[in-house]
Amino acid sequence: MSTRKLTAPVVTALVVLGLYGQAASAAEEVVAYGAAAAALAKESQELFRTERRNYFRSLDDEFKATLAQDLEGITAPRLRLAIHELPSRG
């Protein structure tokens, strides 16, 4: 009884892995040479750089806005000079 319980999942797993392996072996690598491929690669790199730059700018703006909001709610601590207590200039 236990052999039958173990055999079914093992056979199912092997069939599924075999199907995935068949699909993976059918994939081919495409290699392009020449000026068109170089232009496409350069355009793709520039697009990546532009998108990365825009992402970091927006992230920086978001951090600055969040920091400004957080700092508005914080009151500056009181300074204690010698014996006298004075409000800080923050």
Summary of the structure (lengths in Angstrom):
residues: 90
radius of gyration: 31.6
end to end distance: 78.2
largest distance: 87.3
contacts: 145
relative contact order: 0.05
helix: 69%
strand: 7%
